[in-house]
């Protein structure tokens, strides 16, 4: 049987980049929406900060939910890679 060509380190790094990217995407989209309505600079920066915090919560909730419905094989592989 052919094994995975992705090393556990690469998989970890990709997971971290995905989490950071998803969080920043939500945060920056909040800032872009505030720019579209001609908000002040302070409001735009606060929208980015609050959006980023909400993005972090969404990322945590989404990944927690995904882990609960993953097939057993993926959970076993994750435990083996630790």
C-alpha positions, 0 to 999 in steps of 0.5 A: 500500500502506498503511504502518504507523501506528506510528512507530519511536520508538513501536515502540521505547518499546513494546518497552522497556515490554514487556521491563521489564513481562515482567521485573517480572512474573516478579520480582513473581510470585516475591515473591507465591509467597514471601508465600503460604508465609509467608516472612520479609520478607528472604526475600521481598525476596530472592525478588523480586530473584532473580526479577527477575534470572531474568526478565531472563534469560528476557526476553533468551533469549525475544527472542533466540529469537524474532528467529531465527525471524522472517520476513525482512520483520520483520528487514528492517523492523527494520534499516531503522528503525535 
